[in-house]
Amino acid sequence: MPHADHQPTRPHRPPRNHPAAGAADPGDSLELLRATAGAEHVDPDIPAVQQIADLLGHLPLALSAIGRHMRAHPTWGLGTTTANP
């Protein structure tokens, strides 16, 4: 049983720039991928990177994860992700 002085709390909402706050705009998505993957992995194939960002819904957490994967696997082809099965 709650105490009489217990105040209900509002749900936590992350700050607007937090990865869980929602989709980024396309320009910010590209910058986030440059920051996490490195420009050397992103800039050679901007159309594929834009398609990856679109497929991931421009969600910062997903973009960060794929950016880290791109940096860790420099020989990984971006077209592999965007190719239809």
Backbone torsions as a table, in degrees:
resi	resn	phi	psi	omega
1	MET	NA	130.4	-179.0
2	PRO	-68.3	153.7	175.2
3	HIS	-68.4	155.2	-179.5
4	ALA	-63.6	-28.9	-178.7
5	ASP	-91.6	6.3	-179.8
6	HIS	-71.9	127.0	177.2
7	GLN	-103.7	130.4	176.9
8	PRO	-62.8	145.9	-179.9
9	THR	-102.0	152.1	174.8
10	ARG	-80.8	152.2	176.4
11	PRO	-59.9	143.7	178.5
12	HIS	-70.9	131.7	175.0
13	ARG	-118.2	126.4	-179.9
14	PRO	-68.9	154.7	176.0
15	PRO	-59.6	157.9	-175.0
16	ARG	-57.1	-33.5	-178.1
17	ASN	-91.9	5.9	179.1
18	HIS	-76.0	144.9	-178.3
19	PRO	-55.3	-26.5	-178.5
20	ALA	-87.5	1.1	-173.4
21	ALA	-76.0	-11.3	179.0
22	GLY	128.4	-171.6	-174.4
23	ALA	-70.2	144.3	174.5
24	ALA	-89.0	163.5	173.6
25	ASP	-80.0	159.8	-173.6
26	PRO	-55.4	-38.5	178.6
27	GLY	-65.0	-41.3	177.8
28	ASP	-67.2	-34.5	177.9
29	SER	-61.4	-44.4	179.4
30	LEU	-63.5	-42.8	178.8
31	GLU	-65.2	-38.7	177.9
32	LEU	-64.0	-41.8	177.6
33	LEU	-66.6	-37.7	175.2
34	ARG	-61.3	-41.7	-178.1
35	ALA	-68.8	-38.3	-176.3
36	THR	-89.0	-38.5	-177.5
37	ALA	-90.9	-31.2	-173.8
38	GLY	102.4	136.9	-178.2
39	ALA	-58.7	-30.9	-179.3
40	GLU	-64.3	-21.9	178.2
41	HIS	-94.5	-26.3	-174.0
42	VAL	-91.7	-49.3	-170.8
43	ASP	-62.6	-31.3	-179.9
44	PRO	-65.7	-21.3	-177.6
45	ASP	-140.5	65.0	-177.9
46	ILE	-56.8	-43.4	179.5
47	PRO	-58.8	-41.0	178.6
48	ALA	-67.2	-39.1	179.2
49	VAL	-64.8	-41.6	177.3
50	GLN	-63.5	-38.2	178.5
51	GLN	-67.1	-40.1	176.6
52	ILE	-60.4	-46.5	179.0
53	ALA	-60.1	-40.8	177.2
54	ASP	-62.3	-46.0	-179.3
55	LEU	-62.1	-31.3	179.9
56	LEU	-89.3	6.3	177.1
57	GLY	67.2	18.9	-179.4
58	HIS	58.1	28.4	178.9
59	LEU	-81.6	120.1	-175.1
60	PRO	-55.2	-40.0	-179.0
61	LEU	-64.7	-43.1	178.1
62	ALA	-66.3	-41.1	178.9
63	LEU	-64.3	-39.4	177.3
64	SER	-63.3	-41.9	-179.8
65	ALA	-63.5	-46.6	-179.3
66	ILE	-69.4	-33.5	176.3
67	GLY	-63.0	-42.6	176.7
68	ARG	-64.5	-37.6	178.0
69	HIS	-64.6	-42.6	179.5
70	MET	-62.2	-40.4	179.9
71	ARG	-68.8	-38.9	-178.0
72	ALA	-73.8	-23.8	-177.0
73	HIS	-126.6	73.3	-173.4
74	PRO	-62.7	-20.9	179.3
75	THR	-88.9	-3.0	179.9
76	TRP	-68.7	125.0	-178.1
77	GLY	-81.4	131.5	179.8
78	LEU	-64.1	-33.3	179.4
79	GLY	-62.0	-24.0	178.0
80	THR	-60.7	-38.7	-178.4
81	THR	-72.7	-37.4	-174.5
82	THR	-91.1	-7.2	-179.9
83	ALA	-69.8	142.6	175.7
84	ASN	-76.4	142.4	179.3
85	PRO	-67.2	NA	NA
